[in-house]
């Protein structure tokens, strides 16, 4: 409860735009480590919200443009701290290692680090394991020491280009897990947290289609895996000294249509963070008696924000939605109760509604949607509608708090989030039904969602807009080709629009890694024909299109600018031909490509991008944007 009070005080004394600025911080021993201004600092836990802190490193020494700390890890005995530094306009990162003493000093700097963790060897020397990323591919693991026996050596290299590697330290720090993953398959090795120079132990050799993740408690491994029927995640366990798959015992199964968001392990409890049928739950499993307590969370909640936590008695987390800032909750194991932050109650709870609706796709599958609108809105059919979609990689549609979404609802807009197949909202089968040669299921789902919204009185085609980023651009671009009459305007950010040519170019960094999602058009004619049937670039034709606004990034390595430029030029040609065929009275749609500098993939908090997209939507719908920008000033300083 003291933590709640600290957070509330911070929110009340800072501008509202800082709701979304969540700097990483980590508690270790008596100290909290975090970013303050342009510095890595630490302070005593009880003074974490004061100005009484110790500066450990000034990020300006790296000579980067507006650097920020992305991740912090502290060595077991607090002799060293490591921090990953990034900038807004690039995915490149630098890991610095600072020796903690009366005069803290940086002792090492490693470029292009992805994940990293500390362990301590038999001689009490701190060892840093880290993964090295090259061309967006993370295949190499290194280990380094910084004392008298200073060393930095390669520990492991993954040979299969469709797999990547990341490191995870179990909650009790007993094992460092080396996770080797593809989009559908995983393999995990255990590095002894007490003897890190010993060879790692393989838990289970990779089996195609089998995913698993590992935690540890009291000499037992708890394994979250999809092995067996049904092929959804289930919790299994085995003794740490007999880790192979034939020894895994079923411990807990999930209900159908359940997505496992996260798992947290405590001394006597395992906590599962779940999404079941588009609603959030927390399941608390008592490890002493295998009891299960399932807690249904408030219906307004759409996403979890996990807290790094070392308190064995409590499990804190935050809940949020696209229009509501994060709110703190804490589950107390001793009392068996969930407590919520009290005091400040966001007015959006009374001024808006959240609805869970289902659309029936053409094959009969029910597709969940989450809808937000003002409580006092009258005649919703005449209100503007902004539809969100993603539908790829088994990832959920992002439902985190966004100030611009809040401002749109305050200004009378309807927001609709369509959880189509290809995403992961209803479990692993939801992803399987929307990838490879089932990708068109996602397109059918999106079409059904928009038609259902209109049929149920939410807006109309002339006031309907659609937005997506990255791989969500595939479905948006495909819908613009197949059913343009459903839409008035579209905004996309760093969209994937030329699927066929991209997946045939194996020189691009992610092509081989993503064959399991899109297929291999170079070697499989069936995949090639199928991709060609829906690829946005391949299916542009002279017809009436909605107006389109695309934000792209000059040096984006994930979605090459060339494909976006080619798509835009081809779309403009088709629009011009259609306009010419229809004569002088035809009002052609606007096709806008806004190329931003930098090499990041998606810059979520870019004020320039937010302003341009909102201005575009209001102008296309013939609406006055004065009110929305006045509202937005409450949250974002322009």
C-alpha positions in Angstrom: 0.0 0.0 0.0 3.0 2.3 0.6 4.0 1.7 -3.0 0.5 2.8 -4.2 0.8 6.0 -2.2 4.2 6.7 -3.8 2.9 6.2 -7.3 -0.2 8.3 -6.7 2.0 11.1 -5.3 4.2 10.9 -8.4 1.3 11.0 -10.8 -0.3 14.0 -9.0 2.9 16.0 -9.0 4.0 15.3 -12.6 2.4 16.4 -15.9 -0.1 13.9 -17.2 2.0 13.1 -20.3 4.3 11.1 -18.0 1.6 8.5 -17.5 3.2 6.7 -20.4 6.9 7.3 -19.6 7.7 4.2 -17.7 11.5 4.2 -17.1 12.9 0.8 -16.1 13.9 0.5 -12.5 15.1 -2.5 -10.5 15.4 -3.0 -6.8 18.4 -4.9 -5.5 19.2 -5.1 -1.8 18.7 -1.7 -0.2 18.9 0.2 -3.4 16.7 1.1 -6.4 18.4 1.6 -9.7 16.8 3.8 -12.4 17.2 6.6 -14.9 17.0 10.2 -13.6 17.3 12.8 -16.4 20.3 11.7 -18.6 21.9 9.6 -15.8 21.9 6.1 -14.4 21.4 6.5 -10.7 20.6 4.6 -7.5 19.0 5.6 -4.2 18.0 4.0 -1.0 14.6 2.2 -1.4 12.9 4.5 1.0 14.3 7.6 -0.8 13.5 6.4 -4.4 11.0 9.3 -5.0 13.3 12.0 -3.6 16.2 14.0 -5.1 18.6 12.1 -2.8 20.3 9.8 -5.3 23.8 8.8 -6.4 24.8 9.3 -10.0 26.5 6.1 -11.4 26.9 7.1 -15.1 26.1 10.0 -17.3 24.6 8.8 -20.6 25.8 11.9 -22.4 29.3 10.3 -22.3 28.1 7.9 -25.0 27.5 10.8 -27.4 24.2 9.5 -28.6 21.1 11.5 -29.6 18.6 11.5 -26.7 19.7 8.2 -25.1 17.5 6.3 -22.7 17.9 3.2 -20.5 16.0 0.2 -21.8 17.0 -2.4 -19.2 19.0 -2.6 -16.0 20.6 -5.7 -14.3 22.6 -5.6 -11.0 25.3 -8.2 -10.2 24.5 -10.5 -7.2 26.8 -8.7 -4.7 26.2 -5.3 -6.1 29.7 -4.9 -7.3 28.6 -4.1 -10.8 25.5 -2.8 -12.6 24.8 -3.3 -16.4 22.4 -1.1 -18.4 21.2 -1.3 -22.0 21.1 2.1 -23.7 19.1 2.9 -26.8 17.9 6.0 -28.7 14.4 6.7 -30.2 15.6 6.7 -33.8 17.4 3.4 -33.8 17.1 -0.3 -32.7 20.8 -0.4 -32.0 21.8 -0.6 -28.4 24.8 -0.4 -26.2 25.4 -2.3 -22.9 27.5 -0.5 -20.4 29.0 -2.1 -17.2 29.6 0.2 -14.3 31.8 -0.8 -11.3 30.1 0.3 -8.1 32.5 1.9 -5.6 33.0 5.3 -3.9 33.7 6.6 -7.4 31.6 4.6 -9.9 33.3 4.0 -13.2 32.4 2.4 -16.5 34.6 -0.7 -17.0 33.1 -2.0 -20.3 30.8 -1.2 -23.2 29.4 -3.8 -25.6 27.6 -2.9 -28.8 24.4 -4.5 -30.1 23.4 -6.3 -27.0 19.9 -7.8 -26.8 19.4 -9.7 -23.5 21.9 -9.9 -20.6 22.0 -11.4 -17.1 24.4 -11.7 -14.2 25.5 -14.9 -12.3 28.2 -15.5 -9.7 30.8 -18.3 -10.0 32.3 -20.5 -7.3 35.0 -18.0 -6.5 32.3 -15.2 -6.0 33.3 -13.5 -9.3 30.5 -11.8 -11.2 29.9 -13.2 -14.7 27.8 -11.3 -17.3 26.2 -13.4 -20.0 24.8 -11.5 -23.0 23.5 -12.0 -26.5 24.9 -10.2 -29.5 22.6 -9.0 -32.2 23.7 -8.6 -35.8 21.3 -7.5 -38.6 18.3 -8.0 -36.3 19.5 -11.6 -35.8 20.4 -12.8 -32.3 22.5 -15.9 -32.6 25.6 -15.5 -30.4 25.9 -15.7 -26.6 29.0 -14.3 -24.8 30.2 -14.3 -21.2 32.4 -11.7 -19.6 34.2 -10.9 -16.3 35.6 -7.6 -15.2 37.8 -8.3 -12.2 41.5 -9.4 -12.1 40.8 -12.2 -14.6 39.1 -10.0 -17.1 37.7 -11.9 -20.1 35.1 -11.8 -22.8 34.5 -15.0 -24.8 31.9 -16.4 -27.1 29.8 -19.1 -25.3 27.3 -20.3 -27.9 26.4 -19.8 -31.6 23.1 -20.8 -33.1 23.6 -22.2 -36.6 19.9 -22.3 -37.8 19.0 -18.8 -39.2 15.3 -19.3 -38.4 16.1 -19.4 -34.7 17.1 -16.7 -32.3 18.6 -16.7 -28.7 17.6 -14.9 -25.6 18.6 -15.2 -21.9 16.4 -15.4 -18.9 17.4 -15.7 -15.2 14.9 -17.8 -13.2 13.1 -15.9 -10.5 15.2 -17.6 -7.7 18.4 -16.9 -9.7 19.3 -20.6 -9.5 19.6 -21.1 -13.2 20.3 -18.9 -16.2 18.2 -20.2 -19.1 19.4 -20.0 -22.7 16.3 -20.0 -24.8 16.7 -20.9 -28.5 13.4 -20.0 -30.3 11.8 -19.9 -33.7 8.2 -18.8 -34.3 6.9 -22.3 -33.5 9.7 -24.3 -31.8 12.0 -23.9 -28.8 15.0 -25.4 -27.0 16.2 -24.5 -23.6 19.6 -25.0 -21.9 20.3 -24.5 -18.2 23.4 -22.7 -17.1 24.1 -23.3 -13.4 23.8 -20.1 -11.5 26.4 -21.3 -9.0 28.8 -22.9 -11.5 28.5 -20.8 -14.7 31.8 -22.2 -16.1 30.3 -25.8 -16.2 28.8 -27.0 -19.6 25.1 -26.1 -19.9 22.5 -28.8 -19.5 20.0 -29.4 -22.3 16.4 -29.7 -21.0 14.8 -31.0 -24.2 16.2 -31.0 -27.8 14.0 -29.0 -30.1 11.0 -30.8 -31.6 9.2 -29.0 -34.4 6.0 -27.4 -33.2 6.8 -27.7 -29.5 7.3 -24.5 -27.5 8.4 -24.5 -23.9 9.5 -21.9 -21.2 11.2 -22.8 -17.9 11.0 -21.5 -14.3 12.6 -23.1 -11.2 11.7 -23.6 -7.5 12.9 -25.9 -4.8 14.9 -28.2 -7.2 11.9 -28.5 -9.6 11.5 -27.1 -13.0 8.1 -25.6 -13.9 7.6 -25.8 -17.7 5.0 -23.9 -19.6 4.6 -25.8 -22.9 2.2 -26.8 -25.7 3.4 -30.4 -25.9 0.6 -33.0 -26.1 -3.1 -32.5 -26.9 -4.6 -30.0 -27.0 -1.7 -28.1 -28.5 -2.3 -25.1 -26.1 -0.1 -24.0 -23.2 -0.2 -26.1 -20.1 2.0 -26.1 -17.0 4.2 -29.2 -16.3 6.9 -29.9 -13.8 9.8 -32.2 -13.3 12.9 -32.6 -11.0 15.7 -30.3 -12.1 18.1 -33.3 -12.4 15.8 -35.2 -14.7 14.7 -32.4 -17.1 13.9 -34.4 -20.3 10.4 -34.4 -21.8 9.6 -38.0 -20.8 9.8 -36.9 -17.1 7.4 -33.9 -17.4 4.3 -34.3 -15.3 1.1 -32.4 -16.1 0.4 -29.8 -13.3 -2.2 -27.4 -14.6 -4.2 -27.0 -17.8 -5.7 -23.9 -19.3 -9.3 -23.5 -20.5 -9.8 -23.3 -24.3 -9.6 -19.8 -25.8 -7.0 -18.8 -23.2 -3.8 -16.8 -23.9 -1.0 -17.1 -21.3 0.3 -13.5 -20.9 2.9 -14.2 -18.3 4.0 -16.4 -15.4 5.5 -15.4 -12.1 7.0 -17.8 -9.5 7.1 -17.2 -5.8 8.2 -19.2 -2.8 4.9 -21.0 -2.3 2.8 -19.8 -5.2 2.8 -19.7 -9.0 0.8 -16.8 -10.6 -0.5 -17.0 -14.1 -1.6 -13.9 -16.0 -4.3 -14.9 -18.5 -6.6 -13.6 -21.1 -9.7 -15.9 -21.5 -12.3 -15.1 -24.1 -11.0 -11.5 -24.3 -11.2 -10.9 -20.5 -8.3 -10.7 -18.1 -7.7 -13.2 -15.2 -5.1 -13.9 -12.6 -4.8 -17.5 -11.4 -2.9 -18.1 -8.1 -1.7 -21.6 -7.7 -0.7 -22.8 -4.2 2.3 -25.0 -4.7 2.0 -26.7 -1.3 -1.5 -28.0 -1.8 -2.0 -27.5 -5.6 -5.0 -25.2 -4.9 -6.1 -22.7 -7.6 -7.7 -19.3 -7.0 -9.0 -17.7 -10.2 -9.6 -13.9 -10.1 -11.6 -12.2 -12.8 -10.3 -8.7 -13.3 -12.3 -5.5 -14.0 -14.0 -5.6 -17.4 -12.4 -2.3 -18.4 -8.9 -3.8 -18.2 -7.3 -4.8 -21.5 -3.7 -5.3 -20.7 -1.2 -6.2 -17.9 2.0 -4.3 -17.1 4.3 -6.5 -15.0 6.3 -5.2 -12.1 9.8 -6.5 -11.3 9.2 -7.8 -7.8 11.4 -9.5 -5.2 8.8 -9.4 -2.4 7.9 -13.1 -1.7 4.7 -12.1 0.1 3.0 -10.0 -2.6 2.4 -10.0 -6.3 2.0 -6.5 -7.8 1.0 -5.6 -11.3 -0.8 -2.9 -13.3 -3.9 -2.9 -15.5 -4.5 -0.6 -18.4 -6.6 0.0 -21.5 -6.1 2.2 -24.6 -8.0 5.0 -23.0 -7.2 4.5 -19.3 -3.7 5.0 -17.7 -2.2 2.1 -15.7 -3.7 1.4 -12.3 -1.9 -0.6 -9.6 -3.1 -3.8 -8.1 -1.5 -6.1 -5.6 -2.3 -9.7 -4.6 -1.4 -10.6 -1.0 -0.7 -14.3 -0.6 -1.2 -14.3 3.2 -4.7 -12.8 3.0 -5.6 -14.4 -0.3 -7.0 -11.1 -1.6 -6.5 -8.7 -4.4 -6.1 -5.0 -3.5 -6.4 -2.1 -5.8 -5.0 1.4 -5.7 -7.4 3.7 -4.0 -7.9 7.4 -4.0 -7.6 9.0 -7.5 -10.3 7.5 -9.7 -10.0 8.3 -13.4 -13.1 10.1 -14.7 -13.0 8.0 -17.9 -14.6 5.2 -15.9 -17.9 7.3 -15.8 -17.6 9.1 -19.1 -16.9 6.1 -21.4 -18.1 2.5 -22.0 -16.2 -0.6 -22.9 -18.1 -3.3 -24.8 -17.1 -6.9 -25.7 -18.7 -7.9 -29.0 -18.3 -10.9 -31.4 -18.5 -10.9 -35.2 -19.2 -14.1 -37.1 -16.7 -14.7 -39.9 -17.7 -16.3 -43.1 -16.6 -19.8 -41.9 -18.7 -19.4 -38.7 -15.9 -18.6 -36.3 -16.7 -15.9 -33.7 -14.2 -13.1 -33.7 -13.9 -11.0 -30.5 -13.9 -7.2 -30.6 -13.3 -4.6 -27.9 -15.2 -1.3 -28.3 -14.9 2.1 -26.6 -17.1 5.1 -26.8 -18.5 8.0 -24.7 -21.3 7.1 -22.3 -23.4 10.0 -23.4 -23.0 9.6 -27.1 -26.2 9.7 -29.0 -26.9 8.2 -32.5 -23.6 6.2 -32.7 -24.3 5.6 -36.4 -23.3 9.2 -37.0 -20.0 9.0 -35.0 -16.6 8.5 -36.5 -15.1 5.1 -36.0 -11.4 4.1 -35.8 -10.8 0.4 -36.2 -7.5 -1.3 -35.0 -6.1 -4.6 -36.3 -2.9 -6.6 -36.3 -3.3 -10.4 -36.7 0.2 -11.8 -37.0 2.9 -13.8 -35.2 0.5 -14.9 -32.5 0.8 -11.5 -30.9 -2.0 -9.7 -29.2 -3.3 -6.4 -30.6 -1.6 -3.7 -28.5 -4.1 -2.4 -25.9 -1.8 -0.2 -23.8 -2.8 3.3 -22.8 -2.4 5.9 -25.6 -3.2 9.6 -24.9 -4.3 10.2 -28.5 -6.8 7.4 -28.2 -8.2 8.8 -25.0 -8.5 12.2 -26.7 -10.4 10.7 -29.7 -13.0 9.1 -27.4 -13.4 12.3 -25.4 -14.1 14.0 -28.8 -16.8 11.5 -29.7 -15.0 8.8 -31.6 -15.8 5.1 -31.4 -12.7 2.9 -31.1 -12.9 -0.8 -32.1 -10.1 -3.3 -31.6 -10.6 -6.4 -33.8 -8.8 -9.5 -32.4 -8.6 -11.4 -35.7 -7.0 -14.8 -36.4 -3.2 -14.7 -36.8 -3.0 -12.9 -33.5 -2.8 -14.7 -30.2 -5.8 -13.4 -28.1 -7.6 -16.8 -27.9 -4.5 -19.0 -27.6 -2.1 -20.8 -29.9 -4.8 -22.2 -32.2 -5.9 -18.6 -33.0 -2.4 -17.9 -34.4 -2.3 -21.2 -36.3 -5.6 -20.5 -38.0 -4.3 -17.2 -39.3 -0.8 -18.0 -40.6 0.8 -19.6 -43.7 -2.0 -20.8 -46.0 -4.7 -19.6 -43.6 -3.7 -15.9 -43.7 -6.9 -15.1 -45.5 -8.9 -16.1 -42.4 -7.6 -12.9 -40.8 -8.8 -10.8 -43.7 -12.2 -12.5 -43.6 -12.4 -11.8 -39.8 -11.5 -8.1 -40.3 -14.2 -7.7 -42.9 -16.8 -9.4 -40.7 -15.8 -7.2 -37.8 -16.3 -4.0 -39.7 -19.6 -5.1 -41.2 -20.8 -6.2 -37.7 -20.0 -2.8 -36.3 -22.0 -1.1 -39.0 -24.9 -3.6 -38.6 -25.0 -3.0 -34.9 -25.2 0.8 -35.3 -21.6 1.7 -34.7 -20.8 4.4 -37.4 -21.1 3.9 -41.2 -18.6 3.4 -44.1 -18.3 7.1 -44.8 -17.1 7.7 -41.2 -15.0 4.5 -40.8 -11.3 4.6 -40.6 -8.7 1.8 -40.1 -5.3 1.8 -38.6 -2.4 -0.6 -38.2 1.3 -0.8 -37.9 4.0 -3.2 -39.1 2.6 -6.7 -40.1 -1.0 -5.3 -39.5 -0.5 -3.5 -42.7 -0.9 -6.8 -44.6 -4.6 -7.1 -43.6 -5.3 -3.4 -44.0 -3.7 -3.2 -47.4 -5.6 -6.4 -48.5 -8.9 -5.0 -47.3 -8.3 -1.8 -49.2 -8.0 -3.9 -52.3 -10.9 -6.3 -51.7 -13.5 -4.2 -49.8 -12.6 -0.5 -50.2 -16.2 0.6 -49.9 -16.2 -0.3 -46.1 -13.7 2.5 -45.4 -13.2 6.3 -45.7 -9.6 6.6 -44.6 -6.6 4.5 -43.5 -3.5 5.2 -41.5 -0.5 2.8 -41.4 2.9 3.0 -39.7 5.9 1.1 -41.0 3.5 -1.3 -42.8 4.4 -4.6 -44.3 2.8 -4.3 -47.8 5.0 -6.2 -50.2 4.9 -9.7 -48.7 5.8 -11.7 -51.9 8.9 -9.8 -52.9 10.1 -9.5 -49.3 9.8 -13.2 -48.5 11.6 -14.1 -51.8 14.6 -11.9 -50.8 16.7 -14.0 -48.4 19.3 -11.3 -48.1 16.9 -9.3 -45.9 17.6 -9.9 -42.2 14.3 -11.4 -41.1 13.2 -13.4 -44.2 14.5 -16.8 -43.1 13.2 -16.3 -39.5 9.7 -15.5 -40.8 9.1 -18.4 -43.2 7.0 -20.1 -40.6 4.6 -17.2 -40.5 4.2 -16.3 -44.2 5.5 -19.4 -46.1 8.4 -19.9 -48.5 7.4 -18.5 -52.0 10.9 -19.2 -53.4 10.7 -23.0 -53.0 6.9 -23.7 -52.6 4.7 -22.8 -55.5 1.6 -23.3 -53.3 2.9 -20.7 -50.9 3.8 -18.4 -53.7 0.4 -18.5 -55.3 -1.3 -18.1 -51.9 0.8 -15.0 -50.9 0.2 -13.5 -54.3 -3.6 -13.8 -53.7 -3.6 -11.4 -50.8 -0.4 -9.5 -50.9 -1.4 -5.8 -50.8 1.2 -4.7 -53.4 0.4 -7.5 -55.9 -3.4 -6.8 -55.9 -3.6 -3.1 -56.4 -5.9 -2.3 -59.3 -7.7 0.8 -60.7 -10.7 1.3 -58.4 -11.9 3.7 -55.7 -9.7 3.5 -52.7 -10.0 5.1 -49.2 -7.6 7.9 -48.5 -4.3 6.5 -47.2 -1.7 8.0 -44.9 1.5 6.0 -44.4 4.3 6.8 -41.9 7.6 5.1 -42.8 11.1 5.3 -41.4 14.1 6.0 -43.6 16.4 3.3 -42.2 13.9 0.8 -41.0 15.6 -2.7 -41.1 12.4 -4.7 -40.3 10.2 -3.3 -43.1 12.4 -1.9 -45.9 11.5 1.5 -47.1 11.8 0.3 -50.8 8.7 -1.9 -50.5 6.6 0.9 -49.0 7.7 3.4 -51.7 6.9 0.9 -54.4 3.5 0.3 -52.9 2.7 4.0 -52.7 3.7 4.7 -56.2 1.7 1.8 -57.6 -1.3 2.8 -55.5 -1.1 6.4 -56.8 -0.9 5.2 -60.4 -4.1 3.0 -59.9 -5.9 6.0 -58.3 -5.0 8.3 -61.1 -6.1 5.9 -63.7 -9.4 5.3 -62.0 -9.9 9.1 -61.6 -9.2 9.6 -65.3 -11.7 6.9 -66.3 -14.4 8.5 -64.1 -14.0 12.1 -65.5 -13.8 15.5 -63.9 -16.5 15.1 -61.2 -14.7 12.3 -59.5 -13.1 13.1 -56.1 -9.9 11.0 -55.9 -8.6 9.9 -52.5 -5.5 11.3 -51.0 -2.4 9.0 -50.9 0.2 10.4 -48.5 3.7 8.9 -47.7 5.4 10.6 -44.7 9.0 9.4 -44.5 10.6 10.1 -41.1 14.3 10.1 -40.4 15.9 7.4 -38.3 16.2 3.6 -38.2 13.6 2.6 -35.6 10.7 0.4 -36.7 7.8 2.1 -34.8 8.1 5.2 -32.7 5.0 5.1 -30.6 5.4 8.4 -28.8 6.3 10.6 -31.7 4.3 13.8 -31.3 4.9 14.7 -35.0 3.5 11.4 -36.1 0.5 11.6 -33.8 -0.3 15.1 -34.9 0.0 14.2 -38.6 -2.3 11.1 -38.3 -5.0 12.8 -36.3 -5.0 15.8 -38.6 -5.3 13.5 -41.6 -8.3 11.6 -40.1 -10.2 14.8 -39.2 -9.6 16.4 -42.6 -10.7 13.2 -44.5 -13.9 13.0 -42.5 -14.5 16.8 -42.7 -14.4 17.2 -38.9 -13.1 20.1 -36.8 -9.9 19.0 -35.0 -9.7 22.0 -32.6 -11.3 20.1 -29.7 -9.2 16.9 -30.0 -5.9 18.8 -29.9 -7.1 20.9 -26.9 -7.9 17.6 -25.1 -4.6 16.1 -26.2 -2.7 18.9 -24.6 -3.8 17.6 -21.2 -1.6 14.5 -21.9 1.1 15.4 -24.3 3.2 18.6 -24.4 3.5 19.8 -28.0 
